[in-house]
């Protein structure tokens, strides 16, 4: 009986150790991802400054708008990683919805030649917005009680 208790304690310790190691790997990976995204975001800022200084007319407005949306995607992913650490290793679902909406808007701007694809992208944005509304209303009802 006593050996069974010690065996169970060792088993629990192994699980705790494994979860700690996996959490550490995840945290290090997310920090490296945040650094990489920050570098890419800085590159976009440099592009915007160069564009503003040169006022190069060879760049289309669509390309500039696409780069702005890419910048916001980097920004949102970095914000998601920051929130993950602020909320005790938990990813808030609403940030994924923000990222999804921004990504779909970018797809509509970049690939707007096919009307059916544009309609499908728009429907997916609608689904994401409805999902956000449901999550927000559920959270506000939860806060009331």
Protein Blocks (a to p, Z undefined) as FASTA:
>chain_A
ZZmmmmmmmmmmmmmmmmmmmmmmmmmmmmmmmmmmmmmmmmmmmmmmmmmmnopakbcf
klmmmmmmmmmmmmmmmmmmmmmmmnooiacfklmmmmmmmmmmmmmmmmmmbmklmmmm
mmmmmmmmmmmmmmmmmmmmmmmZZ
